[in-house]
Amino acid sequence: EVGFRRIHTYLINQKIITRNIIDLGAWIGDNSVPWAMNLPESIIYSIDPSGSNIRFIKDICALNRIKNIQTIQIAVSDKIEKLTTNGNINHCSFVYNNANNNGKHIEYAVSLDSLHNDGDIENIGYIHLDVEGMEGRILKGGELLIDKYLPIITFEQHLEIDDTEIIKTFLKSKKYIIYMIDEVLPGCRPDCKNFLAFPEHIHTEELIKKIHTYITYDILI
């Protein structure tokens, strides 16, 4: 994800990404860890349902003396509910191959708004979602948080199987400007793309010109 990472390096260095970060679908912390090291004054909330992934992140933090990552082992949806999957919880989908939510493995989910209301997350400047088809539901369940903080948002979509229009409509209603980072993601389906959404008050022509220097294409959808 060369373009994705170069964009984020620029946004961090220019202090465009500020405050605290939600890394949802944190996996083994491949984004959380460098963001924490480059934003020592921010809290990185690494959220993932896998106990194994969370333990790995904690081990990496201990080895590197990283103090500003807070791990949260939980699944996230648009509401407090039961989710199921047929996949390995270390890297799974609660949507794909599980249309009726009757998978063999059960996880209990909360929403971003419920986490915020409970004081588990706060002062959010940036949200990263890599949640294998749950992106739209998670954004819906974080609507109050988004309205309050207007964070920059990135999210992954599979163009052939995800309903990207749902997310586009939701974010446009919040006056976000959305771009697609047009790069092939290693080890992923060819239709797997990252999207970048700026709240209107952050989006400027100068910013977009700078981003163009780091990736091949930005496509406004």
C-alpha positions in Angstrom: 0.0 0.0 0.0 2.7 2.5 -1.1 0.4 5.3 -2.0 -1.8 4.9 1.0 1.2 5.0 3.3 2.8 8.0 1.6 -0.4 10.0 1.8 -0.6 9.3 5.5 3.0 10.2 6.1 2.3 13.6 4.4 -0.9 14.1 6.4 0.9 13.4 9.7 4.0 15.4 8.9 1.9 18.4 7.9 -0.2 18.0 11.0 -3.4 17.5 9.0 -4.0 14.3 10.9 -4.2 15.4 14.5 -5.9 14.3 17.7 -6.6 10.6 18.3 -6.9 7.8 15.8 -9.3 4.9 15.4 -7.6 1.9 13.6 -10.5 -0.5 13.3 -9.7 -3.9 11.9 -6.2 -3.2 13.3 -5.1 -6.8 12.6 -1.4 -7.0 13.9 -0.9 -3.2 14.2 0.8 -2.7 10.9 -0.8 0.8 10.7 -1.3 1.4 14.4 2.4 1.0 15.4 3.9 3.5 12.9 1.1 6.0 13.5 1.7 5.8 17.2 5.5 6.3 16.7 4.9 9.3 14.5 2.1 10.8 16.6 3.4 10.5 20.2 0.9 13.0 21.6 -2.1 11.1 20.1 -3.8 8.0 21.3 -4.1 5.2 18.7 -7.2 3.1 19.4 -6.3 -0.4 17.9 -9.6 -2.2 17.7 -9.9 -5.8 16.6 -12.0 -8.8 17.7 -9.0 -11.2 17.7 -7.3 -11.9 21.0 -4.3 -13.2 19.1 -4.0 -10.0 17.1 -4.4 -7.8 20.2 -1.7 -9.7 22.1 0.7 -9.3 19.1 0.1 -5.6 19.1 0.7 -5.4 22.9 3.9 -7.4 22.5 5.2 -5.1 19.7 4.3 -2.1 21.9 6.3 -3.5 24.8 9.3 -4.3 22.6 9.3 -0.8 21.2 8.3 1.0 24.4 5.2 2.4 22.7 2.9 3.9 25.3 0.2 5.6 23.2 -1.7 2.6 21.7 -4.8 1.5 23.5 -6.0 -1.9 22.3 -9.7 -2.7 22.4 -10.7 -6.3 21.7 -14.2 -6.2 20.3 -16.2 -6.4 17.1 -17.9 -3.3 15.9 -21.1 -2.8 14.0 -23.9 -0.2 13.7 -25.4 -1.3 17.0 -24.8 -3.6 20.0 -25.6 -7.0 18.5 -24.4 -10.6 17.9 -22.3 -11.2 14.8 -21.1 -14.5 13.3 -18.5 -15.6 10.9 -17.3 -18.8 9.2 -13.8 -17.5 9.0 -10.7 -17.4 11.3 -11.3 -14.6 13.7 -7.7 -13.4 13.2 -8.6 -12.2 9.7 -12.3 -12.7 8.9 -15.5 -11.2 7.5 -18.8 -11.0 9.3 -20.4 -10.3 5.9 -18.8 -12.3 3.1 -20.1 -15.9 2.8 -22.4 -15.3 5.7 -25.4 -13.5 4.3 -27.8 -14.7 7.0 -25.5 -14.0 10.0 -25.6 -17.7 10.9 -21.8 -18.5 10.9 -20.3 -21.0 13.3 -18.3 -18.5 15.3 -20.1 -15.9 17.4 -18.8 -12.5 18.4 -20.6 -9.7 20.3 -20.4 -6.2 18.7 -20.7 -2.7 19.8 -20.9 0.6 17.9 -18.4 3.4 17.7 -21.0 5.7 19.3 -21.4 3.3 22.2 -17.6 3.2 22.7 -17.6 7.0 22.7 -20.5 7.3 25.1 -18.8 4.9 27.5 -15.6 7.0 27.4 -13.5 4.3 25.7 -12.6 6.5 22.7 -12.5 10.3 22.5 -11.2 13.3 20.6 -11.1 11.6 17.3 -9.2 13.2 14.3 -8.9 10.2 12.0 -10.7 6.9 11.4 -9.2 4.0 9.4 -11.6 1.1 8.5 -10.4 -2.2 7.1 -13.3 -4.5 8.2 -14.1 -6.7 5.2 -17.6 -5.4 4.2 -18.7 -3.9 7.5 -17.5 -0.4 6.7 -21.0 1.1 5.9 -22.6 -0.3 9.0 -19.7 0.9 11.2 -19.9 4.4 9.9 -23.6 4.5 10.5 -23.0 3.3 14.1 -20.5 6.2 14.5 -22.7 9.0 13.1 -22.8 11.0 16.3 -19.0 10.7 16.8 -18.5 11.8 13.1 -20.8 14.7 13.5 -19.0 15.8 16.7 -15.3 15.5 15.5 -15.5 15.5 11.6 -12.5 13.2 11.4 -10.6 12.3 8.2 -11.8 8.8 7.2 -10.2 6.1 5.1 -11.9 2.8 4.3 -11.3 -0.2 2.2 -13.9 -1.5 -0.4 -14.1 -4.4 -2.8 -15.6 -2.7 -5.8 -17.3 -5.8 -7.3 -19.0 -7.0 -4.1 -19.4 -4.1 -1.7 -22.1 -1.4 -2.0 -19.8 1.6 -2.1 -22.8 3.8 -2.9 -24.1 3.4 0.6 -20.9 4.9 2.1 -20.7 7.6 -0.6 -24.3 8.7 0.2 -23.7 8.8 3.9 -20.4 10.7 3.7 -21.7 13.2 1.1 -24.6 14.0 3.5 -21.9 14.9 6.1 -20.2 17.2 3.4 -17.2 14.9 2.9 -15.2 14.9 -0.3 -14.2 11.3 -1.3 -11.2 10.0 -3.3 -10.2 6.6 -4.4 -6.5 5.7 -4.1 -5.9 3.9 -7.3 -3.3 1.3 -6.5 -3.3 -2.5 -6.4 -3.1 -3.8 -2.8 -0.6 -6.6 -2.4 -2.2 -10.0 -1.6 -5.7 -8.7 -2.2 -8.4 -9.0 -4.9 -7.8 -6.7 -7.9 -11.0 -4.8 -7.0 -9.8 -4.0 -3.5 -9.2 -0.3 -3.1 -8.7 2.2 -0.4 -10.8 5.4 -0.2 -10.0 8.7 1.5 -12.7 11.1 2.7 -11.9 14.7 3.8 -14.4 16.8 5.7 -15.2 20.0 3.8 -13.2 22.3 6.1 -10.0 20.3 5.6 -10.3 19.7 1.8 -8.3 22.3 -0.2 -6.8 22.5 -3.7 -3.3 22.7 -2.2 -3.9 19.6 -0.2 -5.1 17.6 -3.2 -2.2 18.8 -5.3 0.2 17.5 -2.7 -1.5 14.2 -2.5 -1.2 13.8 -6.3 2.6 13.8 -5.9 2.4 10.6 -3.9 0.0 8.4 -5.9 -0.7 7.7 -9.5 -4.4 8.7 -9.4 -7.0 10.1 -7.1 -10.5 9.6 -8.5 -13.3 11.6 -7.0 -16.4 9.4 -6.8 
